[in-house]
């Protein structure tokens, strides 16, 4: 890996989170990812990789059509009292690899927590939970519940299983 870094093929790049969190004063749960993927950064919105199952899972929980545009996605979240952000607002990263994250700057979650009555925080995958527990939990004092990642890298977890595991959100969204 060191040789690849030296030749610029897999070099860490400093990236700042390119879009705002989604929330309003009615939000009751906060779903945190780690950091936007290359595809999400290109598309300027969360979970932009076509194989990421996040939007299918959220739509499936409420038996709604899978949203296509950023505005439809925001509406789906806010209609069901879901806030969405990432644990990290800037870092050094190779491509979309969560395991390559260095020098993370945690998101100021107080921005959401001071406005909305967030009843539970959820992590989209193990890495989001690890980063939250290390950098954010000491400030928020709130526990995080880990959910299986919707990433295409978690291909062994079926859409049906993801949707079943993510159903826990429903009870906190009321």
N, C-alpha and C positions, 0 to 999 in steps of 0.2 A: 504494500500500500504506500509506503514511503516513496518508492520510485514513481508511482503514478502521481502522487501529490507534487513531486518535484517537476514533473513534466506537464503539470496543469490539467491532467485528465480528470482527477477526482479531488480537486482543491476545495478546501473550506472557503466559503464566501460569506461575508457579513450581510445579513438580510434583515430588514425591518418589516414587521407585519404590515401588509399593504391595505388592509381594510378594517373598518370599525366593527365592534361587537354588535350583535343583534339583541335588543332587549327593550322593555318598557316597564313602566311602574306596575303592570299586572303580571310580570314574569314571576313564576313560582319555582322553577327549576333552572339550574345553570348547567349546561353541558359544555365541558372543556375538552378540546383536542390539544395536541402538542403545539404544532406550528403548521401553517399552510404549506401544502405540497407545491411543487413546481407548477403543476396543472392548475391548482387553485389560485396561485399567484398570477398565472397567465389569464385566468378567467375572472380574476378580481372578486372571487367569492368562495365561501367555505365549501369544502368537499367537491371540488370541481373535476376530479378525475372521473371519467365515465364509468369506471369499474368500482368506485367507492360506493358502498351500499347505504350510506347515511340517509340520503333522501328517500330511498325506498323503504327503509326501516321506519323513519318518522311518519311518512305517509301511511304505511301499513298499520301503525298503531291506532290510527283514527279512521282507517278504511277510506282514505282520500286518494285522489289521483296524485301521482308523483309530480312534484312541481318541476318546471323547466327553467324558468327565469329567476334571477335573483329576487325580484319583487315577489314572485309567487312563493319562493322559499321563505322569505322574511314573513310573509303573511301566514304561511302554514305554522311557523314557529310561534309567532305572536298570538295567533288565534288559539293556540293550545298552551299559552303561558310558559313557553320555553325561551330562555336566554341562551345565546351561543357565543362562545369566544374560544380563545386558545390560552394555555397557561403562559406561553412565552410571547413577548412582543418583539424581541429581536434576538438574534443569535448568529453564530458562525455555523454553517451547515453545508454538507455535501449533498446537492440535489434535493431529494425529498426524504433522506434517511434520518429518521428520528434518532437512531443510535449514533449518528455522527455529530449531534448537537453539542456545541461548545460555547462557552461564555454566554449562557442564557440570561436574558433580562426578563424577569417575571412581569406579567400583565398587572396593571393596577386594578385588581378585582373589586376594590372598594367602590369604584365607579358604578358598578352594577349593584353591589350589596347595599350601598347607602340609599339607592333609589327604589329597589324592588324588594319585596318580602320573599327572598329566596329560601325555600324550605329545605332544599337538598341540592348538593352539587354532585354531578356525575362526571366520570372521566371516560372518554372514548378511547379505551385501550389502556394497557398497563403503563406505558411510558408517560401518558398524560397524568396518571395518578402519581407516579414516582416524582415527576417534576413538581406537581402541585404540593405533595407532602413535603418536599424539600424546600421549596421557595415561597409558597403561598400560604400554606396552612398555619405557619407560625404567626402570620399577620391576620388571617381571617378567623382562626380558631374553629373553623368548620371542617367536619369530616367530608371525605369524598367517597362515593361508591363507584367502584370500577365496573365498567361494562366491557364486553368483548369489542374489540376494534372492528369498525366497519370498513377498514382499509382493504384493498385488494391483496395486500400482503398476508392477510388473515383468511386466506382462501379455504382453509380447512373448516371454517365455521360457516354453515349454510345460512342463507337469507332467513329461512324459517327459524333456525336456532337463534340468530341475532334478534329477530323480531320478538321471539319469546322472552329472551333475556332482557331486552329493552322495555318490556311491558311495565316494569317497575316505575317508569316515569309517570305513567298515567295516574297513579294514586297521589302523587305529589303535585300534579298539575291542576287539580280541582280547586 
